[in-house]
Amino acid sequence: MNRLLLFLLPLFALAGCHTYQKKQGRKLIVCTTGYVADAVRNIAGPEAEIVALMGPGVDPHLYKASLRDVDYLSQADLIVYSGLHLEGKMSELFSRVSKTKPIIAIADGLEEGDAMELDDRGTHDPHFWFNPLLWKKGVQNFTVFYTRLNWGNPDSISSGSIAYCQMLTELDSYAKSKFRSLPPSRRYLVTPHDAFGYFCKAYGLKVKTLQGISTVAEYGIRDVSGLISFLIDKQIPTLFLESSISPKSSEAILAGCRRKGHDIGIGGELFSDALGKADSPEGTYRGVFLHNVNTIYNGLILNRKPHDPTR
């Protein structure tokens, strides 16, 4: 029994938890987000058992490890996380676990200058998966790391990685072709929190949000008022929701715009920090990316308002 699990056994007993039973003969790879799990699953294949700690609608910025998670992490053969401080509240646990088993961040594959800097203190935007070409760099680096562990068939790992990376290249091409036709006046993406910086940079859009890159940040009346003024000044007709963010802030913005005579609608719900349900098309990276591209395009170019909870 490893040292971390031994240390935490009293906590499991107090909580009435039963430890997770690994499947015999299969390596357990524990991933933080659904995005990470999707990539790892396509590369490691059926020879490994993949567990994602954060399910649909879960906000990784606010996520704290549960006793169940500690159990998974303590029994994992490998831990894979996104990185760039996305899972900031789990940093201490990662540090402890890294002393006894391999652990890697998908962001480790980024090169200098790839990550978007937010301030002069070296803070980076962690949402790099919304640029498929940057996500591909992380996936390729993970493939090299995983192959060196010698846990599976190298040819199978390589073919899985190549197919996944080709899919990412095709998604990037699709998004570029889709947004190429947008006029300048329609290139504003307004969302609750700043998860789409990489996306907007890659496809020529401008992003405006209520909160910063982390939902830990507070927002106040001045922030809401400022965004309302911006929407009215630019005559932006569409606001987008996010699946992992409460719609309350967006509803306040919609109501404020309408009180001032600016008709604005909801362009749809985007997936930001979490995938959709496992049995849905949006339960994969590909499904989420296509959903977001099509929803944003339709909302901006066609001004569709398919979902509006305030009307």
N, C-alpha and C positions, 0 to 999 in steps of 0.2 A: 504494500500500500504506500502511495507516495506521501511525501511530507505534508503537502497542502491539504489533502483529504484527511490525513490523520489529525491535523490541527483543527479541522472544521467538524469532525465527527460529533463533538458535544452539541454543536449548533443544530445539526441535522436531527439529533435525538430529541432536543428540546422542541423543535418545530414539528416533530412527528413525520419527518421526511424519510423516504426510502431512497437509497442510492441507485443511480441509473445502472442498468445492466447492459454492458456492451455486448454486441453480437460477435460471437466467436469467429475468429479468423478474418475479421474485417477491421481496418484501421478507422478510428473515430476522428473525424475532422470537424472541429467546432468553429463555426463562422459567426460573426456578429450580426451583420445585416443580411437581408434577402439578396441584395445585389452581389455581395461577396459569395454567398452560398450558391447563387446561380452560376457564377464563373467557375467556382471550385468543382461543382457537380459535373459540369461539362468537361472538365479536364481530368479529374480523378476517376470519373466513371463509376460503374456499379461495384467495383472492387472495394470502395471505401464507403463508410457510412457518414452522411453529411447532416449536421444539425445546425440550424440557424437560431440564434438566441432571440432575435427581434423579429416578431411577426408583422403582418399587415397593420398599417396604421400606427406603428410604434415610432416614437420620436427618439432617435439615437442621442440627440444632444442632451436630453433629460434622463436618459436611461441609466438605471442603477442595477447592478447585478443582484439577482435573487439567489436564494439558497439552491434552487434548481440549477441556475446558471453555474454557480460555483461547483456543483456536483459534476455537470458536464465538463467544465474546464479542467477540473482536477483529474478526470478520467480520459481526457482527450489525448490522442497521439500527436495531434497538430492543431494549432489555433491560428486562424486567419481573420484579420480584421481590416477595416477600410483604411484608417490612418488619418493623418493631418488633424489629429485631435477631434475627429468626429465623435468618437466614443470616449470623450474626455473624462467622464466620471468612472471609467473602468481602468484608467491608466495604472493605478496602484496595483490592482489585481493582475493586470498583464505583466507588470514588472515582477511580481512575486512568482507567477506561473512560469515566466521565461527562464527561471533558474533551473527548472527541472525538465523542460520539454521544448521542442521547436515552436516558434511563433513568428509570423511574418505579416506585414501590412501590404495590401495591394498597392498603396501609395509609395512603397519602397522602390517601385519600378519607374517612378517619374524622374526625369532629368532636371538639372538645375534650370530654373526659369519656367518650367511647366506649370507649377502651382501658382495660382494668382495670389499675390501678396496684398494684404488688406491694410497694413500699417507698417511703420518703420521699426516695430518691435519683432518682426518676423512672423506675425500671425498670417496663416494661410487659409484660404477658402477650402473646406474639405469636400465640396460637392463635385469633385472632378469626374465622377462617373457620367455626368451629363455631357461630356465630350467623349464620344466613343473611341476616338483615337488615343486619348490619354488613358482611358480605361484599358485599351488594348496594350499599352506599354506595361501597365501593372500586371495584366494577365500573362503577358509573355515572361515577365520577370518571375512571377509565381511558378510558371511552368518549368523554368530552369531550376528553381529551388526545389520543387516537388520531385522532379526527375532525379535529382541528386540524392533524395532520400531512399531511392531504390525500393519503393513499396509496390510498384505496379509495373505493367508492361510498358516499356519506353515508347514503343511504336503507337500503342493505344493512347497514351498520354499526349504524344506529339500530334496525332491526327485529331484528337479532341480539341486541342488548343488551336490548331490551324483552322479548323472549321469554325470555332467560336470567334477567332480574330477576323476571319473573313466576313462573318455576320456583322461584326462591329464596323468594319470598313463599309459594308453595304448600307448600314443604317446611317452612317455619316453622309454618304453620297445622297441618300434619299432626303435627308433633312436639308442639305444644301440646295438641292433641286426644288424643294418645296418652298423655301423661304426666299428664293432668288427673285420671285415676282412681287414681293411685298413693297409697296411704295413707302418712302421715308415716314410719312405721317402715320403709318400703321405699324411701325416697328417698336412699339412700346409694350413690354410685357410687365404687367402689374400683378404682384402676388403678395401673400401675407408675409413671407420671410424670404431672405435672399439666398435661395437654393439654386438659382438658375444663371449665375454669373458665367460659368464656363459655357453653358448652352448658348447664352446670348452672344458671348464673344465669338464663339465658333460660327454662328449663323447670322451675324450682323444685326442683332436686335439690341434694344436698350432696355435695361431692367430697372424697375422702380418698386420698392417694397416698403412695408410698414416696419418690419423688424430687420435686424442684421442677419448675418449668416447663421447665428445660433438662436434658437428659440428660448435660450436662457435669458437673453436680453429683454429688458422690460420696455414697453412702449407706453406713451401717455397721450393726453388730449392734444398736446402740441404736435405729436407725430401724426395722429389721425387728421387733424386740421390741415397740416402741411400736405398730406397726400391728397386730401380732398381738393385743395387749391390747385395742386399739380394736375389732377385729372380734369378739372374744369378748364384750366388754362390751356392744356394741350388738346382739349376736346376728345379725350380718350373714351371710347364707348364701352370698353370691356374690362372686367376684373376677373381674375381667375382664383379659384379656391385651391387648397392643397389637402391631400388625403390625410396627412398626419398632423394637421393644424386645425384648431377649433375655428368654426366659421363666424364666431361672434365679432371679431375685429372687422371682417369683411362686411358683415351686415351693417355695422356702424358706419363704415365708409359709404356704402350704397345709400343708406338713409340720409347721410349728410349731403351727398351729391344731389339727391332728389329734392331735398329741402331748398337747395339753391338753384333749382331748375335744370340741372344737368341729368339727362336720362342716361343711365348706365346699367348694364346688365352683367350677369355672370356668364363668362365664356365657357365654363365647364370646370371640372375638378381635375387638377394635375396630381400626378404621383411625384413626390419629391424625395423624402428620406426613407421611404419604405415601399416595397413592392405591394401588389394587390394580393387577393386571396389565391392560394396555391392552385385551386382548380379553375382559375380564370385565365384568359390570355394575359392579363396584367400581372400574373404571378411569376413572370419571367422578365429579365432585363429587356429582351426584344419587345415584348408586349407593352411594357411600360413606356419605352422610348417611342414606339410608334404611336401609342395613345397620346403621349404628350405632344409630339410633333403635329399630329392631325388636329388635336383639340386646340392647340395654340394657333395654328394656321387658320382653322375655321373661325375661331373667335376673333382674330385680328382682321382677316381679309374679307370675311363674309358677315362679320358682326352678328354671329349666331348667339342666341341666349338660351341654350337647351335646359339650363337648370338655374332657377332663381328662387331660393327659399324665402325671400322677403315679399314675394308677390302672390 
